[in-house]
Amino acid sequence: MRTFSLLFTFISLVMLTMFLVYVIRGPVDPVIATGLFISFLFCAVPTLFLLKPFESREALQGRREERARREKSKDDEPPAGSGS
């Protein structure tokens, strides 16, 4: 998930840079400028959704604690014998 968000972040930054260079350098065609800016937005929105946690901090902390308890209890169990 983090890889996709970084990829979308990189693409959105490239689109924003292209938009800014296009606007700063010279005569601007509004259709092209709008297209570049909308492309930036379409790449930035998935980045924000992928980076936003879907659960509250308390729920994430509870899941981490539960996982740590399960791993600890798994480590405490004796290994299964071969059955012979």
PyMOL commands that set and color helices and strands:
alter all, ss='L'
color gray80, all
select helices_A, chain A and resi 2-25+30-51+57-76
alter helices_A, ss='H'
color red, helices_A
deselect
rebuild
show_as cartoon
